[in-house]
Amino acid sequence: MKVVRLCLVVCLVLMSASCSLKTNWDLVGKWQNEDGKETIEFTRNGMINLTNDGVSLTCNYKFSDPKHMEIHVGSLGTFVMKVTVSGGTLTMTDAGGKVAKYKRAK
């Protein structure tokens, strides 16, 4: 009986972990800002490549919870963004409420 309980607990933990990682899985890839000037690419290893008007920046990111991402930009500090992915649209909202929308690049 203890083995059955343990298996149930392990299954529940794995199911909840897979749900919390869904945003991260959907995020990986290249995105283009709606104005077409900025691109942002998320890699599986926690890196972001930002390109805007020919200037590129590479930094690290991680999820603090399923909806909030921390972006570490070296000496500039850490920025927390609310992130949602719906279909082919990525929406990022900063702490001040400014919203940026991106479409998945082809």
C-alpha positions as CSV (number, residue, x, y, z in Angstrom):
1,M,0.0,0.0,0.0
2,K,2.9,2.4,0.8
3,V,4.3,1.8,-2.7
4,V,1.0,2.7,-4.3
5,R,0.8,6.0,-2.3
6,L,4.4,6.8,-3.1
7,C,3.7,6.2,-6.9
8,L,0.7,8.5,-6.7
9,V,2.6,11.3,-5.0
10,V,5.5,11.0,-7.5
11,C,2.9,11.2,-10.4
12,L,1.2,14.2,-9.0
13,V,4.6,16.0,-8.5
14,L,5.7,15.2,-12.0
15,M,2.3,16.4,-13.5
16,S,2.5,19.7,-11.6
17,A,6.1,20.3,-12.6
18,S,5.3,19.7,-16.3
19,C,2.4,22.2,-16.2
20,S,4.6,24.9,-14.6
21,L,7.3,24.4,-17.3
22,K,4.9,24.8,-20.2
23,T,5.4,28.5,-20.5
24,N,9.2,28.0,-20.7
25,W,8.8,25.3,-23.4
26,D,6.5,27.5,-25.5
27,L,8.9,30.4,-25.1
28,V,11.9,28.8,-26.8
29,G,12.6,30.2,-30.2
30,K,12.8,33.5,-32.1
31,W,10.2,36.3,-31.6
32,Q,9.8,39.6,-33.5
33,N,8.3,42.8,-31.9
34,E,5.1,44.0,-33.5
35,D,6.8,47.1,-34.8
36,G,9.3,44.8,-36.6
37,K,12.5,46.4,-35.3
38,E,13.4,44.2,-32.4
39,T,13.9,40.5,-32.2
40,I,14.3,38.4,-29.2
41,E,15.4,34.7,-29.1
42,F,15.1,32.4,-26.1
43,T,17.3,29.3,-25.9
44,R,16.7,26.2,-23.9
45,N,19.8,26.8,-21.8
46,G,18.5,30.0,-20.3
47,M,20.0,32.6,-22.7
48,I,18.3,35.5,-24.4
49,N,19.6,37.1,-27.6
50,L,18.2,40.6,-28.2
51,T,18.7,42.5,-31.4
52,N,17.5,46.0,-32.1
53,D,18.7,48.3,-34.9
54,G,21.8,46.3,-35.4
55,V,22.8,46.2,-31.7
56,S,22.9,42.8,-30.1
57,L,22.8,41.8,-26.4
58,T,23.0,38.4,-24.8
59,C,21.9,37.8,-21.3
60,N,20.5,35.1,-18.9
61,Y,16.9,34.4,-17.9
62,K,15.1,32.1,-15.5
63,F,11.6,31.7,-14.3
64,S,10.9,32.6,-10.7
65,D,7.4,31.1,-11.1
66,P,5.4,29.9,-14.1
67,K,4.4,33.5,-15.0
68,H,7.4,35.6,-14.1
69,M,10.8,35.7,-15.7
70,E,14.0,37.2,-14.2
71,I,16.3,38.7,-16.9
72,H,19.9,39.2,-15.7
73,V,21.6,42.0,-17.7
74,G,25.0,42.0,-16.1
75,S,25.9,45.3,-14.3
76,L,22.5,46.8,-15.3
77,G,20.8,44.5,-12.9
78,T,17.9,42.1,-12.9
79,F,14.5,42.8,-14.5
80,V,11.3,40.9,-13.6
81,M,8.8,40.4,-16.4
82,K,5.3,38.9,-16.4
83,V,5.3,36.5,-19.4
84,T,2.4,34.9,-21.3
85,V,2.4,32.9,-24.5
86,S,-0.8,32.4,-26.3
87,G,-0.8,30.8,-29.7
88,G,1.9,32.7,-31.7
89,T,1.9,35.8,-29.5
90,L,4.3,36.5,-26.6
91,T,3.3,39.2,-24.2
92,M,5.9,40.6,-21.7
93,T,4.9,43.1,-19.0
94,D,7.4,44.9,-16.9
95,A,7.1,46.0,-13.3
96,G,5.8,49.5,-14.4
97,G,3.0,47.9,-16.4
98,K,4.6,48.6,-19.9
99,V,3.5,45.8,-22.3
100,A,5.6,44.5,-25.2
101,K,4.0,42.1,-27.7
102,Y,6.0,39.8,-30.1
103,K,5.0,37.4,-32.8
104,R,6.8,34.1,-33.4
105,A,9.4,34.6,-36.1
106,K,9.6,32.2,-39.0
